[in-house]
């Protein structure tokens, strides 16, 4: 039995479109691909590049889908890029991320510095997302793990 041409063309077109745009739909943005290993969020997950739950867009953005507007942590990263550019620099994202974390700011005002929230795997730009440990207990664990230095940018530059 032959398929009718009117059915074959739309089905073929749909298949071509899915195959063509699937990599784009599944791809993580460049900044997130750089941040995940730098922040050790890939630990224990060999397929982290395919798992969009490893680091949600709401780490830096207000919306689950990313894009504007940015939450306070995303705004802090933007401000650090602007400050670097005004100073004549050309910082890369890993360097800017590390600079913001080392500053020990608390951009969401929840009583935990941004770097402690990263260590606890909560959202540094969302005051409703805070670690369960007290700041003192979390600080002790963080310092024992290496402090902010554990988030230094990778040294293997290309």
Buried (B, 14 or more C-beta within 10 A) or exposed (E): EEEEEEEEEEEEEEEEEEEEEEEEEEEBEEBBBBBBBBBBBBEEEEEBBEBEEBBBBBBBBBEEEBEEEBBBBBBBBBEBBEEBEEEEEEBBBBBBBBBBBBBEBBBBEBEBBBBBBBBBEBBBBBBEBBBEBEBEEBBEEBEEEEEBEBBBBEEEEE
